[in-house]
Amino acid sequence: PFSYTLLAFVYRDAGDFGKADMYFRKSIEASNQINDSTYIHTALHEIGNIYNLNDDMSKAVDYHKQALAIRKKDNNVNHLLYSYHDIALDYEKMDSLQVALSYILKAEKLAKQLNEKWMLFNIFRTTSGLYTKLNEFDTAEKYLEQSEQLANDLNMKSVYFNLYNEYYNYYKSTNQYKDALLSHELAMAYKDSVSNEEIQKNISELDKKYDSAKKD
């Protein structure tokens, strides 16, 4: 299952979601044959992400919740954090905003507990977007401000692209068109240099997964 999982992540990061899905399923099958659930929750979760990317939201939620059920039994806080976060994104995409908010707030609590700045940045940004869609603009602005503080700590181009893109959505929704235009221009200024940074980030994440799997 380790080899299948590693291959699945390689194909996922290369954008070949069909092969990524195939190898995640092979990982589940191999895990079941040796009665080892180590990789099953990861494979289920990532299959859910693939369905999300393909806009099949009912299956995305189904697979993410299957992964969540296993992760709750294991009580691994880091894994639970990612489950809650990605389920929130599923429900946001389905316009079930209150349900999405309930999951993202659970993710926020765990991210603070772990002091995961990268995830906190994403969580604050997502939460701001949810409150913007719910027309709760004061709360949305507070989360954006917290997101900006973390962006400055992280100092990554992809972070600033996502931050200014969220500011654009916020200002557009509140009819602050001059600020919306400025935020859009800032987001585009960072966009061109994001791709190389994301590639390096994905390689780094893959290295961590490989090291962790070897230890297991």
C-alpha positions in Angstrom: 0.0 0.0 0.0 2.9 2.4 0.6 4.1 2.2 -3.0 0.6 2.6 -4.4 0.0 5.6 -2.1 3.3 7.2 -3.2 2.5 6.7 -6.9 -1.0 8.1 -6.3 0.4 11.3 -4.8 2.9 11.6 -7.7 0.1 11.4 -10.3 -2.2 13.7 -8.3 0.5 16.4 -8.1 1.1 15.9 -11.8 -2.6 16.5 -12.5 -3.4 13.0 -13.7 -6.4 12.4 -11.4 -7.5 9.3 -13.2 -4.3 7.4 -12.4 -4.2 9.0 -8.9 -7.7 7.6 -8.2 -6.7 4.2 -9.5 -3.6 3.9 -7.3 -5.4 5.2 -4.2 -7.9 2.4 -4.7 -5.1 -0.1 -5.2 -3.7 1.1 -1.9 -7.0 0.4 -0.2 -7.2 -3.0 -1.8 -3.7 -3.9 -0.7 -4.3 -2.6 2.8 -7.3 -4.8 3.2 -5.4 -7.9 2.0 -2.8 -7.4 4.8 -5.4 -6.2 7.3 -3.5 -2.8 7.8 -5.6 0.4 7.9 -2.6 2.7 7.9 -3.1 4.0 4.4 -6.9 3.5 4.0 -8.0 6.8 5.5 -5.5 8.7 3.4 -6.6 7.0 0.2 -10.3 7.6 1.0 -9.7 11.2 1.8 -7.7 11.9 -1.4 -10.3 10.1 -3.5 -12.8 12.5 -1.9 -10.6 15.4 -3.0 -10.5 14.1 -6.6 -14.3 13.9 -6.6 -14.4 17.5 -5.3 -12.1 18.7 -8.1 -14.5 16.9 -10.6 -17.5 18.6 -8.9 -19.1 15.3 -7.9 -19.9 16.7 -4.5 -22.1 13.9 -3.1 -19.3 11.4 -3.6 -16.7 13.8 -2.3 -18.6 14.2 1.0 -19.1 10.4 1.1 -15.5 9.5 0.8 -14.3 12.4 3.1 -16.7 11.2 5.8 -15.6 7.6 5.4 -12.0 8.9 6.0 -13.2 11.0 8.9 -14.8 8.0 10.6 -11.5 6.1 10.6 -9.6 9.1 11.7 -11.9 9.7 14.7 -11.2 6.1 15.9 -7.4 6.8 15.5 -7.8 10.2 17.2 -5.0 11.7 15.2 -5.5 15.4 15.6 -3.6 16.4 12.4 -5.6 14.0 10.3 -8.9 15.2 11.8 -7.9 18.8 11.0 -7.6 18.0 7.3 -10.8 16.1 7.3 -12.8 18.9 8.8 -11.2 21.5 6.5 -11.9 19.6 3.3 -15.4 18.6 4.3 -16.1 22.3 4.9 -14.9 23.0 1.3 -17.2 20.3 0.0 -20.2 21.9 1.7 -19.2 25.4 0.6 -19.1 24.2 -3.0 -22.6 22.8 -2.4 -23.8 26.2 -1.0 -24.6 24.5 2.3 -22.8 27.4 4.0 -23.9 26.8 7.6 -22.8 23.2 7.5 -19.5 24.3 6.0 -19.1 26.8 8.7 -19.6 24.2 11.4 -16.8 22.0 10.0 -14.4 24.9 9.4 -14.8 26.1 13.0 -13.8 22.6 14.1 -10.8 22.7 11.9 -9.9 26.1 13.3 -9.9 24.8 16.9 -7.6 21.9 16.0 -5.2 24.1 13.9 -4.8 26.5 16.8 -4.1 23.5 19.1 -1.4 22.3 16.7 -0.2 25.8 15.9 -0.4 25.0 12.2 0.1 28.4 10.6 -0.3 27.3 7.0 -3.6 25.6 7.8 -4.8 28.4 10.0 -4.1 30.8 7.1 -6.3 28.7 4.8 -8.9 28.2 7.5 -9.2 32.0 8.2 -9.4 32.7 4.5 -12.1 30.1 3.9 -14.0 31.3 7.0 -13.9 34.8 5.8 -15.3 33.7 2.4 -18.1 31.9 4.1 -19.1 34.9 6.3 -18.9 37.1 3.2 -21.4 34.8 1.4 -23.6 34.9 4.5 -23.5 38.7 4.4 -21.8 38.8 7.8 -19.2 41.3 6.6 -17.8 42.5 9.9 -16.9 38.9 10.9 -15.6 38.3 7.4 -13.3 41.3 7.7 -11.9 40.1 11.1 -11.0 36.8 9.7 -9.4 38.4 6.7 -7.3 40.5 9.0 -6.2 37.4 10.9 -5.4 35.8 7.6 -3.2 38.7 6.5 -1.2 38.5 9.8 -0.4 34.9 9.1 0.4 35.6 5.5 3.1 38.1 6.7 4.5 35.4 9.0 4.5 32.8 6.2 5.8 35.2 3.5 5.1 32.9 0.5 3.9 34.1 -2.9 1.1 31.6 -3.1 -0.2 32.8 0.3 -0.3 36.4 -0.9 -2.1 35.4 -4.1 -4.8 33.6 -2.2 -5.0 36.4 0.4 -5.5 39.2 -2.2 -7.9 37.1 -4.1 -10.0 36.7 -1.0 -9.8 40.5 -0.4 -11.0 41.0 -3.9 -14.1 38.8 -3.3 -14.8 40.6 0.0 -14.5 44.1 -1.5 -16.5 43.2 -4.5 -19.3 41.8 -2.3 -19.3 45.0 -0.2 -19.3 47.3 -3.2 -15.9 48.7 -2.5 -14.9 48.5 -6.2 -11.7 50.6 -6.0 -10.3 48.4 -3.3 -11.5 45.3 -5.2 -9.6 46.4 -8.3 -6.5 47.0 -6.3 -6.7 43.6 -4.6 -7.3 41.9 -8.0 -4.2 43.6 -9.4 -2.1 42.5 -6.4 -3.4 38.9 -6.7 -2.5 38.8 -10.4 1.0 40.2 -9.6 1.7 37.2 -7.5 -0.1 34.7 -9.7 2.6 34.2 -12.3 5.3 33.2 -9.7 3.0 30.9 -7.8 3.4 27.8 -10.1 7.1 27.2 -9.4 6.6 27.7 -5.7 3.7 25.3 -5.6 5.9 22.6 -7.4 8.6 23.0 -4.8 6.0 22.8 -2.0 4.5 19.6 -3.5 8.0 18.1 -3.7 8.6 19.0 -0.1 5.3 17.5 1.0 6.1 14.3 -0.9 9.5 14.0 0.8 7.7 14.3 4.2 5.2 11.7 3.3 8.0 9.4 2.2 10.0 9.9 5.4 6.9 9.4 7.5 5.9 6.2 5.7 9.4 4.8 6.1 9.2 5.3 9.8 5.8 3.6 9.9 
